[in-house]
């Protein structure tokens, strides 16, 4: 039977700042209502599909990124294996990066995007440029084509001072686009050089009031001078434990940090929050804040009316109960949801994949300037 509506009953909904016992009504791939209802199940052509989520945590799907390009020439089987690994971790949205060469025209750029035509989940494209190509002309070209995030590869701190920041800042503001600092591996930068580049980039973007994402940098716990709107921090594996503790200490305060769920590592040997609080922090870090960073919130990263029905089901009996708490928690191996829904359709149910290959959509019209994190 084909159902027009779906209701998820009896689950514990996990938000960024708490949990709630409520039902989720889904129609047309969107969340239409969140409330506690006791309506009787109807039969016939307008029947409502009911999903029993008792004993489960219900989370929004996670937003993940690929700073180095997700697809690197692997065959279809390897590609689907990687996509399934993302789904198994609870990811329902992927941000990937295109490296346009100077000789590429629009059709050739579109051809580069065909790699995700087999995607199981929704995806979004960003553009990466060498710092030498970070010019007003290039910024105008890509922003005009609808790309709202430019990754700039910087190999030396002096490159930052050669940028025409005044003109570029005005262009980025007019298109509501943001920047992502990228420190390429081929530059062979040591720790000191990376830190110098990050700090110089931070100073330049702060002066010109350009919104930017800084991977690999954690805001200072005592730093209240930084602008939480213009500077966003994307954490790596070695920084997520500090980031989660920072979010916990600023439970209702602004904290502009995000991370991939695959990168989250937590030292939980000495409990510093409850199990449900930790789950809320993960939702805030890897779903809500990640979606805001790439301009997809509240379409993604939220359980709210109007949001896409990207939903992760996690059994309560499995959450932090069958692990060795004497080690650092690795959520790429630990979270492992029971089922995952994308746009109201099952892509992973009861530990089995049930997707239609190519059901993932290419997302456009992102708004990275819309929300403070």
C-alpha positions in Angstrom: 0.0 0.0 0.0 1.2 3.5 -0.9 0.8 5.8 2.1 0.2 9.6 1.8 1.3 10.3 5.3 3.6 8.7 7.9 3.6 9.1 11.7 6.4 8.0 14.0 5.0 7.2 17.4 6.4 6.6 20.8 10.0 7.7 20.2 12.2 10.0 22.3 13.0 12.9 20.1 16.6 14.3 20.6 17.1 18.0 20.0 20.2 20.0 20.4 19.3 21.1 23.9 17.1 18.4 25.3 14.7 15.5 24.6 11.0 15.1 24.3 8.4 12.3 24.0 6.4 13.2 20.9 5.2 11.9 17.6 6.4 13.1 14.2 4.0 13.5 11.2 5.6 13.3 7.8 4.0 14.2 4.4 5.7 14.7 1.1 9.1 14.0 2.5 8.8 16.8 5.0 8.1 17.0 8.7 4.7 18.5 9.0 4.0 18.4 12.7 5.5 17.3 16.0 3.1 16.6 18.8 1.7 13.9 21.0 -1.4 12.3 19.3 -3.6 9.4 19.9 -5.5 9.3 16.6 -6.8 6.0 15.5 -5.2 4.3 12.5 -7.4 4.7 9.4 -7.8 2.2 6.6 -8.4 2.8 3.0 -6.7 5.0 0.3 -5.9 7.7 2.7 -4.4 5.5 5.4 -1.5 6.7 7.5 1.6 4.6 7.9 2.5 4.1 11.5 6.1 3.5 12.7 6.6 2.2 16.2 9.6 3.9 17.7 9.1 2.9 21.3 12.4 2.2 23.0 14.3 4.4 20.5 16.0 7.7 20.3 14.9 9.7 17.2 17.6 12.1 15.9 17.9 14.4 12.9 20.2 13.0 10.2 23.9 14.2 10.4 25.5 16.4 7.8 29.0 15.3 6.8 31.7 16.8 4.6 34.5 15.7 2.3 37.1 18.4 2.4 39.3 16.6 -0.1 36.7 15.3 -2.6 34.6 12.2 -1.8 35.0 10.6 -5.2 38.5 9.9 -6.5 37.9 7.6 -9.5 36.7 4.5 -7.7 34.3 2.2 -9.4 30.5 2.1 -8.7 30.8 -0.7 -6.2 33.4 1.1 -4.1 31.4 4.3 -4.4 28.2 2.6 -3.0 30.2 1.0 -0.3 31.4 4.4 0.9 27.9 5.8 0.7 26.6 3.0 2.8 29.3 3.6 5.4 28.0 7.2 5.7 24.4 6.0 6.0 25.4 3.4 8.6 26.9 6.3 10.6 23.6 8.2 10.5 24.7 10.7 7.8 21.9 11.8 5.4 23.6 14.8 3.7 27.0 15.0 2.1 29.0 18.2 1.2 31.5 17.5 -1.5 34.1 19.7 -3.3 34.8 20.3 -6.9 38.3 21.4 -8.2 37.5 23.3 -11.4 40.5 23.7 -13.8 40.9 26.9 -15.7 40.0 25.3 -19.0 36.7 23.8 -17.8 33.5 25.3 -19.2 30.0 25.0 -17.6 29.3 21.7 -19.3 32.5 20.2 -18.2 31.9 21.3 -14.6 28.5 19.7 -14.7 30.1 16.5 -15.9 32.3 16.6 -12.7 29.1 16.4 -10.7 27.8 13.2 -12.3 29.7 11.2 -9.8 26.9 11.5 -7.3 24.1 10.5 -9.6 24.2 7.2 -7.8 24.0 8.9 -4.4 21.8 7.4 -1.7 21.6 10.6 0.2 21.2 14.3 -0.6 24.4 16.2 -1.5 25.8 19.7 -1.9 28.7 21.0 -3.9 31.4 23.5 -2.9 34.1 25.0 -5.1 37.8 24.9 -4.3 40.4 27.4 -5.7 44.1 27.9 -5.3 44.8 31.2 -3.5 46.3 32.5 -6.7 42.9 32.2 -8.3 41.1 33.8 -5.4 40.3 37.0 -7.4 37.2 39.2 -7.7 36.6 37.7 -11.2 36.6 34.1 -10.0 34.5 34.9 -6.9 31.9 36.6 -9.1 31.9 33.7 -11.6 31.2 31.0 -9.1 28.8 32.9 -6.9 26.8 33.9 -10.0 26.5 30.2 -10.8 25.0 29.5 -7.4 27.9 28.2 -5.3 27.7 29.8 -1.9 31.0 28.4 -0.4 34.5 28.7 -1.8 37.4 26.7 -0.4 40.6 28.6 -0.7 43.9 26.5 -0.7 46.6 28.5 1.0 50.2 27.2 1.0 52.0 30.2 2.6 50.9 32.9 5.0 52.1 35.7 2.6 49.5 34.6 0.0 46.8 36.0 2.2 48.2 39.6 2.0 48.0 39.5 -1.8 44.2 39.0 -1.9 42.0 41.9 -3.0 40.0 41.6 0.2 38.1 44.9 -0.2 36.4 43.9 -3.5 36.0 40.3 -2.6 34.4 41.0 0.7 31.8 43.1 -1.0 31.1 40.4 -3.5 30.8 37.7 -0.9 28.4 39.9 1.1 26.2 40.7 -1.9 25.9 37.0 -2.7 25.7 35.8 0.9 28.6 33.4 0.3 31.3 32.3 2.7 34.8 31.0 2.6 36.5 27.8 3.9 40.2 27.9 4.6 42.0 24.8 3.2 45.6 23.8 4.0 46.6 21.3 1.4 48.7 18.3 2.2 50.9 18.8 -0.7 52.1 22.1 0.8 53.9 20.1 3.5 53.2 22.7 6.2 54.5 22.0 9.8 52.4 22.8 12.8 53.8 26.3 13.3 53.2 27.2 9.7 49.6 26.0 9.8 49.0 28.0 12.9 50.4 31.1 11.4 48.3 30.8 8.3 45.1 30.2 10.4 45.8 33.2 12.5 46.6 35.5 9.6 43.4 34.3 7.8 41.4 34.9 10.9 42.7 38.5 11.2 42.0 39.2 7.5 38.5 37.9 7.5 37.7 39.6 10.9 38.9 43.0 9.5 36.8 42.6 6.3 33.9 41.0 8.1 33.9 37.9 5.8 32.2 34.8 7.1 34.6 31.9 7.1 35.0 28.3 8.2 38.4 27.4 9.8 39.0 23.6 9.9 41.4 22.4 12.6 41.1 25.4 14.9 39.2 25.5 18.2 37.9 28.8 19.6 39.4 29.8 23.0 37.3 28.9 26.0 37.8 32.5 27.3 37.6 34.2 23.9 34.6 36.4 23.8 36.0 38.9 21.4 35.6 36.7 18.3 32.5 37.2 16.2 30.3 34.1 16.5 28.6 35.0 13.2 31.6 35.5 10.9 33.9 32.9 12.2 33.0 29.2 12.4 35.3 26.4 13.5 35.2 22.9 12.0 36.9 20.5 14.4 39.1 17.5 13.6 39.4 14.2 15.4 41.8 15.5 18.0 39.6 18.5 18.9 36.1 17.1 19.2 36.4 16.1 22.8 37.3 19.7 23.7 34.6 21.0 21.5 31.8 18.9 23.1 32.9 20.0 26.6 32.9 23.6 25.3 29.3 23.1 24.0 28.3 21.6 27.4 29.7 24.6 29.3 27.9 26.9 26.9 24.7 25.0 26.8 22.4 27.9 25.9 25.2 30.2 24.7 26.6 30.8 21.2 29.4 28.4 20.3 30.4 28.5 16.6 31.8 24.9 16.2 30.8 21.9 14.1 32.3 18.5 13.2 31.6 15.3 11.2 30.1 12.5 13.3 32.8 10.2 11.9 35.5 12.4 13.5 34.0 12.6 17.0 36.1 11.2 19.8 35.1 11.6 23.4 37.0 10.8 26.6 34.1 9.5 28.7 36.1 7.7 31.3 35.1 10.3 33.8 31.6 11.3 33.2 31.2 15.0 32.7 27.6 14.8 31.3 24.7 12.4 31.3 24.2 9.9 28.4 21.2 11.9 27.0 23.1 15.2 27.3 26.0 13.7 25.3 23.5 12.6 22.6 22.1 16.2 22.5 25.6 17.6 22.1 26.3 15.2 19.2 23.1 16.5 17.5 24.1 20.1 18.0 27.7 19.5 16.8 27.3 17.2 13.8 23.7 17.9 12.7 22.4 21.4 13.7 25.7 23.3 13.7 27.0 21.4 10.6 23.9 22.3 8.7 24.1 25.9 9.7 27.8 26.0 8.7 27.0 24.9 5.1 23.8 26.9 4.8 21.3 24.1 4.9 19.6 24.8 8.2 16.6 24.3 9.0 16.1 22.2 5.9 18.7 19.7 7.3 20.0 19.0 10.8 16.7 19.6 12.6 13.5 17.9 13.7 11.1 20.7 13.1 8.0 21.4 11.0 9.1 22.1 7.4 12.4 20.3 7.7 13.3 17.4 5.5 12.3 14.1 7.1 15.9 12.9 7.5 15.7 10.8 10.6 18.0 8.4 12.5 16.6 5.7 14.9 18.9 4.6 17.7 17.9 1.9 20.2 18.1 3.1 23.8 19.4 -0.2 25.0 22.5 0.2 22.7 23.4 3.7 23.6 26.5 3.7 25.8 25.5 0.4 27.4 27.5 -2.2 25.5 30.9 -0.5 25.4 34.1 -0.4 27.4 34.1 3.0 29.0 37.8 2.7 29.8 38.6 3.8 26.3 37.9 7.0 24.3 34.6 6.7 22.5 34.9 6.6 18.7 31.5 7.4 17.3 32.3 6.2 13.8 32.2 2.7 15.3 29.8 3.4 18.1 26.7 5.3 17.1 25.5 2.8 14.5 21.7 3.5 14.1 19.2 0.8 13.7 17.4 2.6 10.9 17.8 5.7 8.8 15.2 7.7 6.8 15.9 10.2 4.1 13.2 12.6 2.9 10.6 10.3 4.5 11.9 7.2 2.7 13.8 4.3 4.2 17.4 4.0 3.1 18.4 1.7 6.0 15.9 -0.2 8.1 16.5 -2.9 10.7 20.2 -3.0 9.8 19.5 -3.6 6.1 19.9 -1.2 3.2 16.6 -0.5 1.3 17.4 2.5 -1.0 16.8 3.2 -4.6 20.2 4.0 -6.2 20.3 7.6 -7.2 17.5 8.8 -4.9 19.8 11.5 -3.4 19.1 15.0 -4.6 21.6 17.8 -5.5 20.9 20.6 -3.1 21.1 24.2 -4.2 20.1 27.7 -2.9 22.0 27.4 0.4 22.0 30.2 2.8 25.3 30.2 4.9 24.6 33.7 6.2 21.2 32.9 7.7 22.0 31.8 11.2 24.3 32.5 14.2 25.6 29.2 15.5 
